[in-house]
Amino acid sequence: MSQILPDILLELIESLTILPGIGPKSAQRMAVHLLLKKPNEAAKLAQNLQQSLTNVNKCSQCRALCETDVCKICKDTQRDRQTICVIETIGDLLSLEQTGTYKGLYFILMGSLSPIDRIGPDELGIPLLHQRIVEEAITEVILATNPTIEGEATAHYLTKKLPKNIKITRLASGIPVGTELTYVNDHTLYHALACRKEVERLTAE
């Protein structure tokens, strides 16, 4: 293929492979389709991508994506401002919001604890989460990390490290083990949120 296609097109194909689930063959089909079948849409895609890279950043409070310093959810005075739901990804936020059940605030870790990948508390913004809980007088933290090994380890760590005077709850059963929130249907998420329970914490003797 390298002897047939222009070098700049090869670079585009290679760039597309950074997308989740996109291998070389899929990237090749996408690149050729955009150039030959959808040139106008491809130009708009490139423009939107550049504008997003320039203007979109992380909310200073919850780390969601936004165009301002603070996102719309954190600014919303109608939300329950004493409850924070801790999630792993932007996709998890979108899934939970689609249920229409949860009306509190969020904190997005952008991942889970993974010593092998050198992802620790600082990389997940846990010090910022702790600061918010104290400064904003949060009374309940909902741990909605994914029911994976890494997600459970992260929830366990947070249970030990968060202030002792707050209520900590975990999403109830109904979400299959090993499944990420992004792929769970609205009905299952609704019941998981509605039936959440408080996490028991051991007190030091």
N, C-alpha and C positions, 0 to 999 in steps of 0.2 A: 504493500500500500504506500510505503514511503517514497517509492519511485514514481508513483502515478499522481498523487495529490500534492497540491502546493504546500510548502512548508507552513504557511500561516494557517491553512486549514487543518493541518496536522496538529498544530498548537491548540486550535479551538477544540478539536476532538479530545485531546489530552486533558484540556481544562474541564470539559464536561464530565470526565470520569471521576471528578472529586465529588459529584452528587451521589447521595446514598442510592445503592442499588443499580447504578449505571456503570456497566462495563465498557470495554473498548468498542464492541460491536454496536451496542445501543447508542453510545456516544457518536459513533460514525453515522448511524442512521439519523439521529437527531440533527447533527450539524448539516448534513446534506439536505435534509428536509427543510430546515430553516432557510438555508441559502437559496434553494431552488423553488420551493413551494410557498414559503411564507417570508419573503424578504422584508416587507413592511412591518410585519409583526416582530421579526427578528430585530429590526432597528429599534422598535419600541421597547422590546425586552432589554436590549443593551442600555437604552436610555433609563429605563426604570431601575435597572440594576445599579447603574452609576449613581442615580439620585438616592437610592436606598443606602448605598455605601457612604454617601456624603452626609445624608441628613438623619439617618436612623441610628439611635444609640440606646444604651440601657438606662432604664429608669433608675434614678439615684436611690430610690427607696425599696423597690421590689425586684429590680433587674429585668423587668419586662422590656420589650422593644417599644420605643416611642420616638417622636420627633422633638420632644421637649425634655427638660430635666426630670420632670415627674409625669408619669403616665396618667391616662384618663381614669383608671380604676383607683389609683392612689389619691387622685384629686376629688373623687366622687364623695360628697358629704353624705349621701344617702346610704352608703355601705356601712356595714357593721364594723366600726373602727377599733373594736376590742378583740377581734378574732383574726388570726393569720393562718392561712393554709400554705404549708410548705410543700412545694412540688419540684420536680426535676427539670422539666423542659417547658418551652413556650407551647408546644403541642398539648401538654397536660393542661395548661391554663385554658386553652381554647376548648378542650373537651369538657372541662368542668363548667365553664361559662355557658356552654350549649345546653346543659341540663336545666339551667334557670333556677337551680336549687340554692346554690351557695351565694351569699350576699356580703361576705366579709372581704378581707384584704388577702393578698398573696405575697409569697416570697419564693423566687425561682432560683434554685441552686445551680442550674445549668449543668447538671450531672449528678454523680453520686461518688461517695468515697471510694478511692481505688489506689492503694499504695503502689501497686505495680505501675500504674500510669502516672504516678506522682501527683495525684489529685487528692489534696488534703482539705482540712477545714477552711483555710484561707482562700483556696481556689474556688470553693463553693460559696464564699461570702458569709460563712457562719458567724464571724465576728460582727458583721453588719446586722445580721438577723438578731443576734443577742442584743445589740445596741437598740434596735427598733423596739424590741419587746420591753426593754426597760424604760426608754424615753417616751413611748406612746402608751404606756400602761396597759399592755395587752393582757387579757385575762385567759384566753384559750389559744393554743397552737394545735392545729390539725396537721398531723404528719401524713402527707399523701404521697410519699415516695413510692416508687413502683415495687410490687411484691416480688422482687428479684433478690438474689443474694446480696448484691451491692446496695439495693434500695433498703433492704431490711437492716443491713449493717449501718447505713446512714441514719435510719430512724432510731436505731438503738443508741448510736452515738449522741444524737440530739436529745434523746430522753435523759441521758446522763448529764449533758452539759448545759441545758437550758435552765433558767432560773427555777428554783424549787417552789416558788409561791404561785405558779401558774398551772392551769389545767392543761394537760396534754392528752389529745385524743388521736386515735389511729383509724383510718378508713376500715369499715367493717368488712366482713366476708362477703363474697359475691364476685370479687375480681379474681379470676383464675391466677394461680401462682405461675410466675414466669411471663405474664402478660403485661405489656406496657399500657398505661392509661390512654395513650393516643388511639389504641385499637379497641378500646372497650366501648360498647354501645351506651347510649344515653340512659336507657332504662337501668342497666346494671350500675352505672355511676350514680344514678339518683338514689338507689337503695343503699349503696355503699356509703354515701354521704349522710343519708338520713339515719342510718343505723350505726354510725361510728360510736366507738366506746373509748373510755379513758384508759390511758396506759398506766399500768401499775409500776411504781418505781420503788426500789428498795432503798431504805434509809440506813445510813451508816450507824453502826452501834457505837 
